[in-house]
Amino acid sequence: MRLGGFQKLTLIDFPGTIATTVFTVGCSFRCPFCHNPELVIKSQFPALNNLEEEFFQHLEKRQGKLEGVCITGGEPTIQPDIIGFIEKIRAMGFKVKLDSNGTRPDVLRKIIKNKSVDFIAMDIKSSPQNYSKATGLGADIERIKLSVKLIMNSGIAHEFRTTVVPGIHSEEDFVKIAKWIKGADSYYLQEYRDMRIIDPRLKEKTKGKVLDLEKIKKTMQPYIENVGIRKNN
């Protein structure tokens, strides 16, 4: 596994679970608002040796104290050994949460079929019509739709979430998203952070623009019962 690092303790990344978060490197998108460029852009990949060994040593030491592992990125499903990595974590007695952008429904299908994870969180980048505008690269929306369908029908606890970016998103995008994922377990609107991002030019597009998260939440609730807002404190 190509790992970029891990956070030894998190109480927020894996709902209801005391966990470690591990970051994979490499991604199938180039979302201009991404705040982890070092995990996405190849030239910025950190040169970290033996990190996987160090990660599993950490898990061994924390058995009986930690409950789970959140695997995030980058995009974990583009890693060729992601399934084996998950199985190794599970064999140690930990629950697993997988974060994904949905570009590899073939991998998600295998993970879901084997019930290899306990929770799946998928980023919905935008409405289907405007998806590529948010991803920075051409998005195969049919593959994204298949991933959404697989997750919603999986029987595995899940959530969908969107980072709300003024200048990229409109209120109408979120009505379309709500209709698309109607009946999902839960959906979260995530506040955009105007800080270190992949494309600094985005700051000009977002400057002075605001989207009302509370208003968007109300427009989505007729379609999804549990809609939440995650703000940066």
Backbone as a ProteinNet text record, in pm:
[ID]
protein_1_A
[PRIMARY]
MRLGGFQKLTLIDFPGTIATTVFTVGCSFRCPFCHNPELVIKSQFPALNNLEEEFFQHLEKRQGKLEGVCITGGEPTIQPDIIGFIEKIRAMGFKVKLDSNGTRPDVLRKIIKNKSVDFIAMDIKSSPQNYSKATGLGADIERIKLSVKLIMNSGIAHEFRTTVVPGIHSEEDFVKIAKWIKGADSYYLQEYRDMRIIDPRLKEKTKGKVLDLEKIKKTMQPYIENVGIRKNN
[TERTIARY]
83.4	0	86.7	46.3	115.2	44.2	105.5	47	119.3	41.3	99	109.9	54.5	60	-61.3	-62.5	-180.4	-193.7	-317	-350.4	-380.3	-305.2	-311.6	-446	-514.6	-642.7	-738.5	-859.8	-966.4	-1097.3	-1173.6	-1305.8	-1416.4	-1377.9	-1478.8	-1483.8	-1375.4	-1372.6	-1458.1	-1477.6	-1552.2	-1664.7	-1787.4	-1897.5	-1912.5	-1910.9	-1932.8	-1819.1	-1701.7	-1590.5	-1460.7	-1387	-1253	-1159.4	-1096	-1028.3	-895.1	-824.8	-706.8	-747.2	-698.6	-722.8	-593.2	-599.4	-481.4	-508	-407.8	-421.4	-344.5	-414.1	-348.4	-312.6	-215.2	-174.3	-218.2	-246.6	-295.3	-445.2	-494	-637.9	-675.2	-799.7	-852.4	-917.3	-924.1	-977.6	-872.8	-901.6	-818.7	-910.3	-993.6	-1089.2	-1013.1	-1044.5	-967	-970.9	-1074.5	-1089.8	-1029	-966.6	-907.5	-798.9	-803.6	-705.8	-594.9	-584.9	-476.7	-396.1	-339.8	-269.1	-152.6	-89.9	24.9	-16.4	-145.6	-194.9	-250.2	-255	-320.7	-223.5	-140.9	-51.8	77.5	110	222.3	352.9	378.7	505	517.1	403.1	404.9	391.7	391.8	382.5	499.8	474.6	585.1	663.3	794.2	879.2	889.8	797.1	792	817.6	922.1	958.3	900.7	862.4	817.1	696.5	617	503.5	395.2	376.1	275.2	314.3	439.7	487.6	465.6	495.7	478	330.3	244.2	100.2	49.2	87.4	39	100.9	220.5	278.8	196.9	151.4	64.3	-64.9	-125.2	-249.6	-227.4	-118.2	-87.9	-78.8	-15.8	0.8	-131.2	-225.7	-351.1	-468.8	-443	-551	-612.3	-745.2	-815.2	-844.4	-783.2	-805.7	-872.2	-815.6	-880.5	-989.3	-1093	-1202.6	-1202.4	-1149.5	-1160.2	-1054.8	-1058.6	-966.7	-1048.2	-1022.2	-1080.8	-975	-1007.7	-915.6	-962.7	-877.4	-914.9	-799.2	-806.6	-702.2	-682.4	-643	-639.9	-767.6	-752.4	-862.9	-816.9	-862.1	-815.4	-842.6	-954.1	-991.6	-904.3	-817.6	-727.5	-600.6	-585.2	-471.4	-493.5	-400.4	-422.9	-436.8	-382.8	-389.6	-483.1	-582.1	-671.6	-752.3	-798.1	-881.5	-800.4	-679.4	-593.1	-558.2	-539.5	-510.2	-626.1	-748.2	-867.2	-878.5	-859.2	-871.7	-769.3	-651.1	-547.3	-588.7	-647.9	-696.3	-809.4	-901.5	-1015.9	-969.4	-867.3	-816.6	-759.8	-725.1	-672.6	-784	-907.7	-1022.2	-1076.2	-1031.6	-1077.5	-1191.4	-1283.6	-1384.8	-1318	-1376.8	-1317.3	-1422	-1384	-1462.5	-1381.9	-1447.4	-1382.6	-1438.9	-1351.5	-1390.2	-1357	-1449.1	-1426.6	-1493.2	-1439.9	-1504.5	-1592.2	-1598.1	-1691.2	-1645.6	-1517.7	-1471.4	-1440.2	-1438.3	-1408.6	-1521.3	-1636.2	-1746.6	-1712	-1618.7	-1577.6	-1513.1	-1432	-1368.6	-1471	-1556.6	-1660.5	-1751.1	-1782.3	-1868.4	-1807.7	-1677.4	-1610.3	-1609.4	-1581.3	-1577.2	-1714.9	-1817.2	-1954.1	-1998	-1967.2	-2004.9	-1946.1	-1822.2	-1753.7	-1782.5	-1864.2	-1892.6	-1762.3	-1667.1	-1533.3	-1523.4	-1621.7	-1616.2	-1745.3	-1737.3	-1851.1	-1921.3	-1855.3	-1911	-1845.9	-1926	-1874.7	-1919.4	-1824.5	-1857.1	-1813.6	-1907.2	-1875.1	-1897	-1798.8	-1811.5	-1897.5	-2000.2	-2076.9	-2024.8	-1956.4	-1887	-1980.4	-2087.8	-2184.5	-2304.2	-2394.6	-2504.8	-2447.6	-2516.4	-2463	-2426.7	-2507.5	-2484.4	-2357.2	-2315.5	-2200.9	-2083.1	-2081.5	-1982.3	-1837.7	-1810.7	-1673.3	-1625.2	-1716.9	-1681.1	-1619.4	-1663.9	-1616.6	-1495.7	-1472.9	-1366.4	-1233.3	-1233.7	-1109.2	-1064.7	-1128.4	-1102.8	-1237.1	-1239.6	-1362.2	-1406.7	-1528.6	-1579.9	-1674.4	-1657.7	-1749.2	-1868.7	-1971.2	-2083.5	-2159	-2155.5	-2224.7	-2157.3	-2025.5	-1954.3	-1984.8	-1994.3	-2028.7	-2169	-2261.6	-2399.4	-2407	-2326.6	-2324.6	-2273.1	-2170.9	-2118.2	-2223.1	-2294.6	-2401.9	-2506.2	-2545.7	-2646.6	-2597.1	-2473	-2415.9	-2414.7	-2372.9	-2365.1	-2504	-2599.2	-2733.7	-2803	-2768.4	-2830.3	-2745.6	-2637.6	-2539.2	-2581.4	-2668.4	-2699	-2591.1	-2489.4	-2379.8	-2407.5	-2382.1	-2400.2	-2319.8	-2380.2	-2312.9	-2357.6	-2279.7	-2317	-2262.3	-2328.5	-2277.6	-2252.4	-2156.6	-2127.7	-2072.2	-2093.5	-2044.8	-1980.4	-1860	-1798.9	-1862.4	-1926.1	-2003.7	-1912.2	-1891.1	-1793.8	-1863.5	-1876.4	-1932.4	-1846.5	-1912.4	-1838.1	-1829.1	-1844.1	-1851.7	-1993.5	-2053.1	-2188.8	-2292.7	-2415.5	-2531.2	-2633.5	-2732.2	-2836.6	-2908.4	-2925.1	-2995.1	-2921	-2788.9	-2710.5	-2755.9	-2786.9	-2817.8	-2958.7	-3048.4	-3180.9	-3165.3	-3081.8	-3058.4	-2987.8	-2893.1	-2826.5	-2927.1	-3013.6	-3112.4	-3205.7	-3248.4	-3336	-3260.7	-3133.8	-3049.1	-3031.3	-3001.3	-2971	-3087.1	-3206	-3325.2	-3330	-3351.9	-3361.1	-3228.5	-3119.7	-2989.4	-2993.3	-2904.5	-2897.9	-2878.2	-2778.8	-2750.8	-2665.4	-2672.9	-2599.4	-2551.2	-2427.9	-2370.4	-2320.1	-2353	-2299.6	-2175.2	-2061.7	-1936.7	-1893.4	-1862.6	-1820.8	-1685.7	-1675.6	-1550.5	-1448.9	-1325.2	-1216.8	-1128.4	-1122.1	-1040.2	-897.9	-825.2	-689.7	-601.7	-515.5	-428.6	-512.2	-513.7	-594.4	-512.4	-562.5	-490.3	-477.1	-586.3	-585.3	-605.9	-499.6	-511.7	-599.7	-616.3	-699.7	-844.8	-883.2	-1021.7	-1058	-959.5	-987.2	-1046.6	-1012	-1071.8	-1218.4	-1249.7	-1388	-1479	-1422.7	-1505.3	-1511.9	-1421.5	-1412.6	-1544.7	-1594.5	-1718.4	-1845.9	-1834.2	-1953.3	-1987.3	-2116.1	-2163.1	-2280.5	-2283.1	-2400.4	-2452	-2581.5	-2645.5	-2668.6	-2586.9	-2596.3	-2728.6	-2778.5	-2906.7	-3021.6	-3018.5	-3121	-3112.8	-2990	-2971.1	-3020.9	-2988.4	-3032.2	-3184.2	-3256.7	-3403.6	-3458	-3390.8	-3439	-3415.5	-3320.5	-3286	-3365.7	-3414.7	-3478.5	-3604.3	-3679.6	-3792.4	-3749.8	-3624.5	-3575.2	-3486.5	-3414.6	-3322.8	-3353.9	-3392.6	-3437	-3325.8	-3207.5	-3097.1	-2997.8	-3013.6	-2920.5	-2852.8	-2720.1	-2645.4	-2549.6	-2495.9	-2398	-2272.7	-2158.8	-2030.2	-1955.2	-1937.3	-1868.4	-1727.8	-1639.8	-1502.6	-1495.8	-1451.2	-1442.2	-1305.9
-120.6	0	125.3	222.2	351.2	441.9	458.7	536.7	670.7	774.2	906.5	946.1	864.2	894.6	837.1	849.1	809.6	893.7	917	991	888.3	892	783.9	773.9	885.6	883	983.2	938.3	1027.8	984.9	1083.7	1058.4	1106.1	1157.8	1215.8	1151.2	1089.2	1037.3	913.4	835.1	708.5	719.4	748.3	775.4	669.8	717.5	630.3	535.9	560.7	465.8	537.8	487.8	537.3	474.7	557	503.1	569.1	505.9	561.1	590	699.3	730.4	713.9	636.3	614.8	673.5	741.4	814.7	743.9	709.2	653.4	767.4	743.5	847.8	812.1	915.4	897.2	915	978.4	1000.8	1003.3	966.6	964.7	1096.6	1191.6	1324.3	1430.8	1554.1	1669.3	1783.7	1758.7	1859.4	1985.1	2099.7	2221.1	2262.9	2221.8	2260.4	2159.2	2054.2	1952.1	2014.1	1986.4	2045	1946.1	1835.2	1739.2	1718.1	1824.1	1808.5	1711.1	1699.4	1609.4	1463.3	1434.8	1297.9	1270.9	1373.3	1363.1	1379.5	1483	1515.1	1436.2	1359.7	1266.4	1333	1452.9	1520.4	1558.4	1558.2	1595.7	1475.7	1353.8	1236.6	1234.3	1219.8	1213.3	1082.9	1091.2	972.2	911.9	824.9	765.1	615.9	569.4	428.4	353.4	228.6	138.8	191	278.4	336.3	232.7	138.8	35.2	-49.9	-84	-161.7	-83.6	44.4	129.3	138.3	147.6	155.5	29.9	-85.5	-209.2	-231.2	-183	-188.6	-104.1	11.3	97.4	25.4	-42.2	-114.6	-225.9	-295.6	-402.5	-348.7	-234.6	-173.7	-123.3	-89.7	-28.3	-125.2	-253	-351.5	-349.1	-347.6	-339.5	-196.6	-98.6	42.8	113.9	93.3	142.5	45.2	98.7	14.5	-3	95.9	87.8	167.5	154.1	223.7	288.7	415.1	486.2	494	439.6	442.4	551.2	650.8	763.9	798.2	911.3	941.2	1088.1	1119.4	1036.8	956.3	851.9	760.3	617.2	556.4	421.6	313.5	323	212.5	200.7	299.3	284.8	208.7	179.5	101	-46.2	-109.8	-247.8	-348.7	-317.2	-411.7	-365.8	-281.4	-227.3	-336.3	-436.6	-540.2	-621.3	-658.4	-730.9	-647.4	-518.4	-426.2	-421.9	-412.7	-412.3	-543	-653.6	-784.4	-802.4	-748.6	-758.7	-680.4	-562.9	-481.9	-553.5	-609.1	-680.4	-802.1	-870	-989.5	-956.5	-830.5	-786.9	-747.7	-756.4	-730	-588.8	-510.6	-372.8	-359.5	-270.3	-231.6	-141.1	-135.1	-55.1	36.7	162.6	259.5	295.7	296.8	329.9	459.5	554.4	676.4	659.1	700.3	680.9	790.7	813.1	907.2	835.9	703.3	629	601	625.6	604.8	458.6	372.6	231.4	142.2	142.5	57.8	-90.7	-131	-271.2	-313.2	-225.2	-253.8	-247.1	-146.3	-135.5	-257.8	-309.2	-427	-545.8	-566.6	-677.5	-656.1	-534.5	-502.7	-521.8	-477	-490.2	-636.5	-708.2	-849.7	-928.1	-897.5	-969.6	-911.8	-805.3	-737.6	-704.5	-652.8	-628.1	-502.6	-413.4	-289.3	-272.6	-187.9	-163.5	-32.6	53.7	185.3	233.7	295.8	354.4	499.3	588.2	728.7	763	815.4	850.8	998.8	1061.9	1201.6	1212.8	1295.3	1334.3	1471.4	1480.7	1604.7	1715.8	1678.1	1776.9	1702.8	1776.2	1713.5	1642.2	1540.5	1466.6	1555.8	1658.4	1745.6	1828.5	1856.9	1945.4	1874	1741.4	1664.7	1700.1	1704.8	1729.1	1868.8	1961.3	2096.1	2093.1	1998.3	1989.6	1898.7	1808.9	1709.4	1749.1	1849.7	1893.8	1806.3	1692.5	1600.5	1550.7	1497.2	1439	1322.3	1325.4	1220.7	1129.4	998.2	900.7	889.8	968	978.1	846.7	761.2	633.1	543.6	550.5	474.7	530.5	661.4	724.8	682.1	684.6	644.9	499.3	414	273.2	258.2	332.7	326.4	370.4	477.4	523.9	414.2	351.3	245.8	127.5	86.9	-25	4.4	124.7	161.8	167.7	229.3	242.9	108.5	11.3	-121.5	-222.7	-175.7	-267.7	-328.6	-259.9	-304.6	-265.2	-193.4	-145.7	-0.2	36.1	174.4	266.6	377.8	464.8	609.1	694.9	834.9	888.2	990.1	1066.6	1208.6	1276.6	1412.4	1493.9	1624.9	1715.9	1836.7	1870.6	1997	2106.4	2201.9	2305.1	2422.3	2443	2543.1	2653	2773.2	2884.8	2909	2929.1	2947.3	2820	2705.2	2576.1	2520.8	2531.9	2479.9	2591.9	2552.5	2640.1	2568.6	2641.4	2579.1	2470.1	2490.7	2392.7	2259.9	2263.1	2139.4	2047.4	2105.1	2023.8	1966.4	2033.7	1974.7	1851.6	1863.9	1751.6	1635.9	1667.9	1563.2	1492.1	1568.5	1510	1413.3	1451	1363.1	1238.4	1254.9	1143.9	1039.5	1082.1	986.3	977.3	1000.9	995.9	864.5	876.6	758.5	713.3	786.5	749.5	755.6	679.3	679.7	820.3	888.4	1024.3	1097.4	1230.2	1315.8	1437.8	1477.6	1591.9	1698.4	1821.5	1937.7	1980.3	1982.3	2016.6	2157.3	2238.4	2375.2	2377.8	2458.1	2473.3	2552.3	2507.5	2576.1	2646.8	2776.3	2856.5	2861.7	2752	2742.9	2677.7	2586.4	2518.4	2424.6	2448.2	2368.5	2337.8	2245.4	2205.5	2321.8	2395.8	2503.1	2637.6	2711.6	2840.7	2940.5	2919.9	3011.5	3007.3	2899.4	2886	2997.9	3048	3151.4	3276.4	3300.7	3414.3	3386.9	3262.4	3226.8	3230.4	3195.9	3188.7	3321.7	3413	3539.2	3615.2	3644.5	3721.9	3644.3	3514	3433	3345.4	3330.7	3254.5	3167.2	3045.6	2959	2930.6	2945.4	2928.3	2779	2719	2575	2537.1	2620.2	2590.5	2589.7	2682.8	2689.1	2566.2	2528.7	2409.8	2285.3	2274.7	2160.3	2144.4	2253.7	2247.4	2201.9	2241.4	2200.2	2051.2	1992.1	1851.3	1756.4	1805.4	1718.1	1645.1	1697.3	1617.7	1486.5	1477.9	1360.9	1271.1	1331.5	1257.6	1297.8	1202.7	1235	1294.8	1235.9	1282.3	1363.5	1495.7	1586.7	1669.5	1667.8	1741.2	1840.8	1926.1	2027.3	2008.2	2002.6	1995.5	2125.1	2202.1	2330.2	2319.1	2401.7	2406.9	2508.6	2462.3	2548.9	2617.2
0	0	0	-78.8	-78.7	20.9	135.6	242.3	256.4	285.1	303.7	449	537.7	679.9	750.4	882.5	957.4	1083.3	1120.6	1242.3	1350.2	1456.4	1555.1	1625.8	1641.9	1713.7	1654.1	1625.2	1582.2	1647.8	1690.1	1747.7	1655	1536.3	1446.6	1308.6	1263.2	1125.4	1105.3	1211.3	1204.6	1307.2	1262.7	1355.8	1465.7	1591	1704.4	1736.2	1678.8	1691.5	1723.6	1820.3	1850.1	1746.8	1667.5	1548.9	1519.6	1428.2	1361	1216.9	1161.4	1020.7	942.1	834.3	751.2	612.1	557.5	431.5	320.4	212.8	95	-0.4	-87.8	-181.8	-323.6	-401.1	-537.5	-543.4	-648.3	-662.9	-810.3	-837.2	-973.5	-1011.5	-919.5	-947.5	-915.1	-957.9	-924.8	-880.9	-784.6	-737.9	-697.2	-756.8	-729	-582.8	-509.5	-369.2	-272.1	-322.4	-236.5	-148.9	-18.5	73.1	110.7	36.5	58	-70.5	-128.4	-257.4	-249.7	-133.5	-121.3	-131	-117.3	-131.3	-270.7	-354.3	-484.8	-600.2	-595.3	-706.3	-693.3	-796.2	-789.4	-749.2	-801.4	-771.3	-624.9	-553.5	-413.2	-319.6	-375.7	-290.7	-193.1	-65.3	30.5	15.4	31.2	23.8	163.8	198.7	331.5	320.8	385.2	380.3	500.3	476.5	582.6	659.7	595.7	666.8	695.3	601.5	624.8	745.5	755.5	871.3	1000.7	997	1114.6	1152.8	1052.3	1076.5	1146.7	1098.2	1160.5	1298.9	1319	1453.4	1550.4	1502.4	1583.6	1620	1521.3	1549.1	1651.4	1640.1	1735.1	1877.8	1892.2	2025.2	2081.5	1991.9	2036.7	2038.3	2017	2024.8	2164.1	2168.4	2295.3	2338	2268.2	2298.3	2180.3	2062.7	1941.8	1897.8	1833.9	1786.8	1635.3	1564.6	1420.2	1346.7	1213.5	1123.7	1012.4	988.6	874.7	765.1	649.1	535	439.3	418.4	334.9	241.8	173.7	76.7	55.7	-71.5	-190.8	-214	-293.2	-321.7	-297.5	-187.3	-150.8	-254.6	-328.1	-416.3	-541.2	-567.6	-682	-642.7	-515.3	-468.9	-505.4	-575	-619.5	-506.6	-389.9	-278.1	-166.9	-200.8	-98.4	-28.2	-101.7	-39	61.6	24.2	116.8	238.9	218.7	327.8	426.9	374.6	459.8	537.3	468.1	532.1	644.5	625.8	729.3	853.8	832.8	944.7	1017.3	940.3	999.4	1079	1028	1096.4	1233.7	1255	1383.5	1480.3	1433.2	1520	1514.9	1415.9	1404.9	1304.2	1333.4	1234.7	1131.2	1012.1	904.2	842.2	826	748.8	625	510.4	383.9	329.2	299.2	228.5	80.9	-6.9	-150.3	-231.3	-351.6	-443.7	-546.1	-538.3	-622.5	-763.6	-794.9	-932	-963.3	-862.4	-885.3	-831.3	-899	-852.8	-855.4	-941.9	-946.2	-814.8	-758.1	-629.8	-517.8	-520.9	-418.6	-418.5	-537.2	-546.5	-471.2	-489.1	-419.4	-269.1	-227	-84.3	-21.1	-90.1	-39.7	-37.2	-144.8	-151.5	-36.6	0.1	107.6	245.9	250.7	378.3	451.3	376.5	428.7	514.4	503.2	580	660.4	760.5	849.3	818.4	742.5	710.9	582.2	495.9	371.6	365.4	337.9	313.6	172	94.2	-44.8	-68.2	-130.6	-169.9	-295.1	-287.1	-404.8	-443.7	-555.4	-588.4	-634.3	-703.2	-749.5	-808	-867.5	-939.9	-1062	-1113.6	-1229	-1346.7	-1369.9	-1485.4	-1472.2	-1350.2	-1328	-1262	-1270.2	-1195.7	-1233.2	-1361.6	-1406.2	-1369	-1352.1	-1308.4	-1169.4	-1087.5	-949.6	-933.7	-1029.3	-1011.7	-1074.2	-1159.1	-1221.8	-1337.3	-1355.5	-1466.1	-1516.6	-1636.8	-1687.7	-1601	-1552.9	-1465	-1541.9	-1524.3	-1582.8	-1489.3	-1517.2	-1423.6	-1408.8	-1510.7	-1499.5	-1395.6	-1386.9	-1284.1	-1144.8	-1136.4	-1008.8	-966.4	-1060.3	-1029.5	-985	-1047.5	-1009.5	-866.7	-831.3	-694.6	-593.6	-624.6	-535.6	-516.4	-625.5	-618.5	-536.3	-557.5	-482.7	-333.3	-297.7	-155.9	-93.6	-162.9	-107	-90.1	-173.6	-165.7	-88.7	-26.4	32.7	166.3	239	374.4	473.4	426.9	511.3	547.9	673.2	715.9	624.3	585.4	489.7	503.9	443.5	430.5	299.3	249.2	136.3	186.3	121	165.9	49.7	56.9	-46	19.5	-23	17.8	-66.5	0.1	-67.8	-102.5	-232.2	-276.5	-357.2	-300.8	-378.2	-502.7	-614.9	-739.6	-821	-754.9	-824.2	-815.3	-698.5	-677.6	-677.2	-708.7	-694.9	-607.7	-559	-477.6	-556.1	-685.3	-768.7	-774.6	-767.3	-767	-653.5	-539.7	-422.2	-426.2	-494.1	-518.3	-607.8	-709.2	-800.8	-729.3	-641.1	-563.4	-474.1	-407.3	-316	-388.6	-507.8	-585.9	-631.3	-661.9	-708.4	-599.3	-476.5	-369.2	-269.2	-316.9	-231	-152.2	-21.8	63.3	122.7	96.2	152.3	304.8	369.2	515.8	569.5	518	563.9	461.2	470.7	377.7	454.4	427.9	497.7	400.7	433	363.9	440.6	374	439.5	399.3	496.9	471.5	399.8	298.1	223	304.3	302.1	370.8	269.3	279.2	187.3	241.7	216.5	269.3	164.2	202.9	106.5	20.3	-110.4	-202.1	-327.3	-408.7	-529.9	-628.6	-650.3	-748.8	-679.4	-652.7	-584.8	-659.8	-790.2	-868.7	-825.3	-758	-712.1	-614.6	-543.3	-443.1	-506.9	-632.6	-703.3	-737	-766.9	-800.7	-678.5	-562.2	-440.5	-366.7	-399	-325.6	-326.8	-208	-194.6	-218.4	-247.8	-275.4	-154.7	-130.6	-14.6	-54.9	-1.2	-14.7	125.8	144.6	275.6	301.4	388.2	413.4	479.3	567.1	632.9	532	440.1	335.8	245.7	207	123.2	195.5	323.7	404.1	398.4	412.1	411.8	276.6	167.7	35.1	10.9	84.9	63.7	152.7	265.1	363.7	316.2	219.6	169.8	102.8	62.6	-9.1	76.9	170.8	258.9	402.2	484.1	619.9	704.7	695.7	779.7	697.5	699.5	633.6	741.8	742.9	843.4	781.8	866.8	824.3	908	841.1	909.9	883.5	988.5	976	1034.2	982.8	1033	1145.1	1260.2	1376.9	1384.6
[MASK]
+++++++++++++++++++++++++++++++++++++++++++++++++++++++++++++++++++++++++++++++++++++++++++++++++++++++++++++++++++++++++++++++++++++++++++++++++++++++++++++++++++++++++++++++++++++++++++++++++++++++++++++++++++++++++++++++++++++++++

